Amino acid sequence: MSTVHDLVIRSGTVVDGSGGAPFTADVAIDGGAVTAVSEVADAGHREIDAAGLLVTPGFVDIHTHYDGQVTWDPVLTPSALHGVTTVVMGNCGVGFAPVRAEDRDWLIGLMEGVEDIPGSVLAEGIAWDWESFPEYLDAIDTPHAIDFAAQVPHGAVRTYVMGARGADHTARPTEEETARMRAIIAEAVRAGALGWSTSRTAVHKTSAGEPTPSLTAPHSELVALAGGLRDAGGGVTDLISDFMDEPEEMELVRAIVAESGRPASVSITQADRVPGKWRDLLDGLAQVAERTGLPVLGQVAPRAVGVLLGWELSWHPFTANPVFRELADLATPELRERLRTPEVRARMLAAAPSDDNAFQHRLATDFERMYLLGTPPNYEPGPEDSVAAHAARAGVPAAEFAYETMLAGGLLYFPMLNYSDGNLDAVGDMLARAGTVPALGDGGAHCGAICDASFTTTMLTHWGRDRTRGRRFPVEWLIKRHTTDTATAVGLLDRGLLAPGYRADINVIDFEALQADHPDVRYDLPTGGRRLMQTATGYRATIVAGEVVLEDGEHTGALPGRLVRGAKAAPAGT
């Protein structure tokens, strides 16, 4: 007697997430799980012809900041537009639970400053119908297009327990307060948090310019909080650090892992001031893993972390220009109208930056390291693609060329990390290295400056097909990196592989047509808030728990995604 499957994907080139060679097969799905990857004779209630297309597991993005957006956006864009079927939020020690009513504005200011999400958007968009972290999980446990999971953020925990003292960098928690923070971590993990996160970088500041609370937290506090994972019997640690005192900070990582008895991951990038330090840090993490016997991974990005520059965005070459500052509060249409006038244009091009901020000075002068993003976006530009080179060919000053390019609607690209050598060779080395996992896309964050939720698409197109300036990687290896490897890193062993029993989170991809589109500026957040959006071409279908949620980049209306509570075991018998 024949069976009718819920869905059958026919004749696709299956890249199953294991790293093995692609093969042609059908994929049958029933009850939200894969039931066959072979020749499937029985029909499906729905069938997708995937001949000539890749069929892959859905991507698992372990570093996002949808903590607020999850309460108002059921689709979780832009990540869902780039083949992502599971996101993990609550990274970098920032988030919105636990929280007392009187501390909500402070947490908004922390997220606004660290992750460039407009405070007005968060204040208007978040319902705040929770106090504890378990209550937060209950509040967000509603239907979405894709799955999502949360980590409990150190900044919120510290403020909840210590009150205003939590943001005082001279204050230290009492033994009782430290014990309470540890208990909150354990409670959160038992309720479904995948782990906890903390930040040790001076780059992270509140909207008022104050360092994030966890920057100066004593080592004893961080080690104690890590013990909350041991108490709960699960979870992972996510950490970002400047590693200014590298031996001491690496010892802290070791102590956190040893005390928790659980895996950890640490954000690793290449900084211009110490371009080779990333190798030392990955060596150090490998030694910690060897000493503790637990996975300690470096989260690495598949391209440079670069700021996008434009008149409507948070940054551009004239941000510190005194003439621009006279106009900065104008609505966009009026601003553009004024920028087009010969008088404003001449005054702005003649003026110098009005402060000595090193970053803003670079934006105003370093046109050799600033590039036209282009269409399609070029994320590994050469010297010939710089604003300075374009301006020289046009016979105009670089500042003038940048001014006119932005006025015409173009975006400029300013790589800040992972581009010290003017290419992505270091990124390739990071990706290829054992003990790393691709991440750091920051979906939902940096609304006015960065749009890196498209990292998953870049992984495939740039490293698997388009790169001309160095080595590329096999597509099956790249797929494994953003499916099985990322899912394993956070304990979600029920997904990331196309095999019977695994969750039916799947992408059907036209690999030759696959492309991250040029980002654009939209005003579609609560209160009309601004954000950068980046769509993609080539994802023919994205499937979550056996339901097609996106077709050719358009949401079908299906909402099978749910909050993922806690680690998940691999299917029985696998």
Beta strands, then each sheet from edge to edge (+ up, - down):
strand 1: 5-14
strand 2: 23-30
strand 3: 33-38
strand 4: 44-49
strand 5: 54-57
strand 6: 59-61
strand 7: 84-89
strand 8: 147-150
strand 9: 152-153
strand 10: 195-200
strand 11: 236-241
strand 12: 264-267
strand 13: 296-300
strand 14: 305-309
strand 15: 371-372
strand 16: 412-417
strand 17: 436-438
strand 18: 506-509
strand 19: 515-516
strand 20: 520-525
strand 21: 529-533
strand 22: 536-537
strand 23: 539-544
strand 24: 547-551
strand 25: 554-555
sheet 1: 3+ 2- 1+ 4+
sheet 2: 3+ 2- 1+ 5+ 18- 23+ 24- 25+
sheet 3: 6+ 7+ 8+
sheet 4: 9+ 10+ 11+ 12+ 13+ 17+
sheet 5: 14+ 16- 15+
sheet 6: 19+ 22-
sheet 7: 20+ 21-
end
